[in-house]
Amino acid sequence: MTIRVRFAPSPTGMMHVGNARTALITWLFARKYGGHYLLRIDDTDQERSKLEYEMAIEEGLRWLGLDWDAKANQKERTALYNEKIQFLKDAGRIYACYETPEELSLKRKTLLSRGKPPLYDRAALSLTDQQKAAFEAEGRKPHWRFLLEDKSIEWDDLIRGPVKFEGADLSDPVVLREDGSPLYHLCSVIDDVDFEITHIVRGEDHVSNTATHVQMFEALGAKPPQFSHLPLISDAEGGKLSKRLGSISLQDLRDETGLEPLAVVSLMARLGTSEPIEPFENIEPLIESFDFSKFSRGTPKFDSGELMRLNSKILHEKPFAAIQERLAAIGLPGVDEAFWLAVRPNLETLADIKEWWQVAHGPVQPVIEDSEFIAQAATLLPPVPWDQTTWSVWTNAVKEQTGRKGKQLFMPLRQALTGKEHGPELSDLLVLIGPEKVKERLKAA
């Protein structure tokens, strides 16, 4: 069997990290087994779907290093949906309902007040043709529900294990709006059948939806795919991440924080699994090690601090050739390999390099607490040309003249030269700053 999967985002907002995780895990599974990966844009909601969001989804996936074997838009598949909807109407599996939203709300409240689940009572099934005609004469247009069968619904989830629902405990889902347009549930199942999807990866908030979808697959004469329901990730405080709540979007991670895509991939691929979260410089090891059996049912937490640690570790291993074009793109075309290697260990994100470029090329505001010591150190500067040994030659001379050592020796010099208490090795930085600027900064003291 050829594995066929799909990632099916709705272009109604920016893609957030929860979506990105589903996209990544689905992709890793497909690539591990040589499967087919479909990008399906679920844009039946014409009012809320925007082309800009669809483009952002594609850009985000490419940024993560994910590709797709085919793409489809639901808005272009209405002829197929209409055909299958008519088939289900003829089979008696979709039925018209004439309750208003207010009437349905009252029914729900009444059931809840009695301590009962708010299941639809199927009153529409008892309507006569005359009653339906009367409603339509009033101007009412029906919405349509899928008729669930009163039987057990079971599947063996690749993450959750055996799952069981009873059809009698579920409410018949609305599948067509009053204007006749289909809702997500039915379109999704029709597409999954048509594209011969074998495995579906989605969040655990869809488990009850999956139960109704299983019967839709069967009603269409198709075998349901295998399902994997991922636990929803939470933020550090335990709140669920949701694009509707404006949580962390993939675009934010890319543009505002300047993260490396492989830092996001490294975290998301292992989050909630039994494997250690560690930085990866390419995605191949993550493909090779992927296995649904390694995922836990517990709620994993998205820790931005951990993401930044992964990011810095990945940056610290980047060769200059891999970063040169990006440096030009952020306005630093003059950075050479020597500068990159010198400051690389002090970067958390690539944008941080601008700070050290400023330190090397100035102007900077020196921090001087003992001007007499700095003035004395300035007289002991070694002659040019300078190299990586110059710093040790200079500090040894200062140590011998002043008796200072350790932090009392090095910190005042660092603060006078850079205006900072930490940073790259001064044996490298001293050469990058150069004799003239070093003398100017010490003289200013």
PyMOL commands that set and color helices and strands:
alter all, ss='L'
color gray80, all
select helices_A, chain A and resi 17-32+51-64+74-76+78-90+101-113+123-126+129-137+167-169+184-194+204-219+243-245+250-256+261-270+284-289+292-294+304-315+320-329+337-346+350-361+371-378+390-402+407-418+426-433+435-444
alter helices_A, ss='H'
color red, helices_A
select strands_A, chain A and resi 4-7+36-41+70-73+94-97+143-146+152-157+161-166+174-176+199-203+226-230
alter strands_A, ss='S'
color yellow, strands_A
deselect
rebuild
show_as cartoon
